Amino acid sequence: MFKDNFSDFGYFSLTDISPEVPTGDIENTDLVIGASNRGLLLKAPNGTKYRIYSNGSSLSTQATSGEPKVCMETGDLFITNSSNSILFKKPSSGYTQLNVSNSGTISYSSVSSLPTQKILLESGDLEIGQIGKGLILKSSNGTCWKISVTNGGTIETSSLGSCP
């Protein structure tokens, strides 16, 4: 269960009441991991949990056994609009934005300020708890790409036949 908070600054934030949120889509807004050295937790096929986070200059992964602030127990997380993405707080200032190209190549860009509309996880990690599930982003040509991690912790993409 989670509690939603709307601020006067035009953003929506999640405050944990319990560590589980329902599976869902994020429409027309960005997802922001607001604490440095925190990120998106994904499970590899062998069950190892990896954190995707900003190391300041790019995105990194690290194996972790840490508990998330918010956990989606089942399903994928789908950011439905190709102009939206997920942003990770850098250790210093600013954010690293995860992007996916029309060919499925993952890239990242440095962002100094946050978008007006966003879902903000103010502290902790967001976990997608089911093996084989991940983050789905839509590229500018409308192709949906699932972002996951390999057993060795490498970030990978796979094209979906159709968007969810």
Residue pairs with C-beta under 8 A, 6 or more apart in sequence:
1 17
1 18
1 20
1 21
2 14
2 15
2 16
2 17
2 18
2 21
2 70
3 14
3 15
3 16
3 17
4 12
4 13
4 14
4 15
5 12
5 13
5 14
5 15
6 12
7 13
9 116
10 116
10 117
11 114
11 116
11 117
11 118
11 119
11 120
12 29
12 117
12 118
12 119
12 120
13 119
13 120
13 121
13 122
14 21
14 70
14 119
14 120
14 121
14 122
15 122
16 69
16 70
16 124
19 67
19 68
19 69
19 70
19 71
20 70
20 71
20 72
20 73
21 70
21 71
21 72
22 72
23 72
23 74
23 75
23 76
23 77
24 72
24 75
24 77
24 78
25 77
25 78
25 79
25 80
25 164
26 77
26 78
26 79
26 80
26 84
26 119
27 80
27 81
28 80
28 81
28 84
28 117
29 81
29 84
29 115
29 117
29 118
29 119
30 79
30 84
30 85
30 86
30 87
30 114
30 115
30 117
30 118
30 119
31 77
31 79
31 84
31 85
31 86
31 87
31 118
31 119
31 121
31 126
32 86
32 87
32 89
32 95
32 114
32 118
32 119
32 120
32 121
33 39
33 40
33 53
33 86
33 87
33 88
33 89
33 121
33 125
33 126
34 89
34 120
34 121
34 122
34 123
35 89
35 121
35 122
35 123
35 124
36 54
36 89
36 90
36 91
36 92
37 53
37 91
38 51
38 53
38 69
38 88
38 89
38 121
38 123
38 124
38 125
39 51
39 52
39 53
39 54
39 88
39 125
39 126
40 51
40 52
40 53
40 86
40 88
40 125
40 126
40 127
40 128
40 135
41 49
41 50
41 51
41 52
41 64
41 66
41 68
41 125
41 126
41 127
41 128
41 129
42 49
42 50
42 52
42 127
42 128
42 133
42 134
42 135
42 147
42 148
42 149
43 49
43 50
43 128
43 129
43 130
43 131
43 132
43 133
43 149
44 50
44 131
44 148
44 149
44 150
44 151
44 152
44 153
45 131
45 132
45 150
45 151
46 151
47 131
48 63
48 151
48 153
49 63
49 64
49 65
49 66
49 127
50 61
50 62
50 63
50 64
50 149
50 153
51 61
51 62
51 64
51 66
51 125
52 59
52 60
52 61
52 88
52 98
52 149
52 155
53 59
53 60
53 61
53 62
53 88
54 60
54 88
54 89
54 90
54 91
54 95
54 96
55 91
56 90
56 91
56 92
58 96
58 108
59 88
59 96
59 98
59 106
59 108
59 155
61 149
61 153
61 154
61 155
62 153
63 153
66 125
68 124
68 125
68 126
68 127
69 121
69 123
69 124
69 125
69 126
70 121
70 124
70 125
70 126
70 127
71 126
71 127
71 129
72 126
72 127
72 128
72 129
72 130
72 133
73 129
73 130
74 129
74 130
74 133
75 128
75 130
75 133
76 128
76 133
76 134
76 135
76 136
76 146
76 164
77 126
77 128
77 134
77 135
77 136
78 135
78 136
78 144
78 163
78 164
79 85
79 86
79 135
79 136
79 137
79 138
80 138
80 163
81 138
82 137
82 138
82 139
82 140
82 142
85 97
85 98
85 99
85 137
86 97
86 98
86 135
86 137
87 95
87 96
87 97
87 98
87 111
87 114
87 118
88 95
88 96
88 97
88 98
89 95
90 96
90 110
93 112
94 110
94 111
94 112
95 110
95 111
95 112
95 114
96 108
96 109
96 110
96 111
97 108
97 109
97 110
97 111
98 106
98 108
98 137
98 147
99 106
99 107
99 108
99 109
99 137
100 106
100 107
100 137
100 139
100 145
100 147
100 157
101 107
101 139
102 139
102 140
102 141
102 143
104 139
104 143
104 145
104 157
104 158
104 159
105 157
106 147
106 155
106 157
114 120
128 134
128 135
132 148
133 148
134 146
134 147
134 148
134 149
135 146
135 147
136 144
136 145
136 146
136 147
136 160
136 163
136 164
137 144
137 145
137 147
138 144
138 145
138 163
139 145
142 163
143 159
143 160
144 159
144 160
144 162
144 163
144 164
145 157
145 158
145 159
145 160
146 157
146 158
146 160
147 155
147 156
147 157
148 155
148 156
148 157
148 158
149 155
149 156
150 156
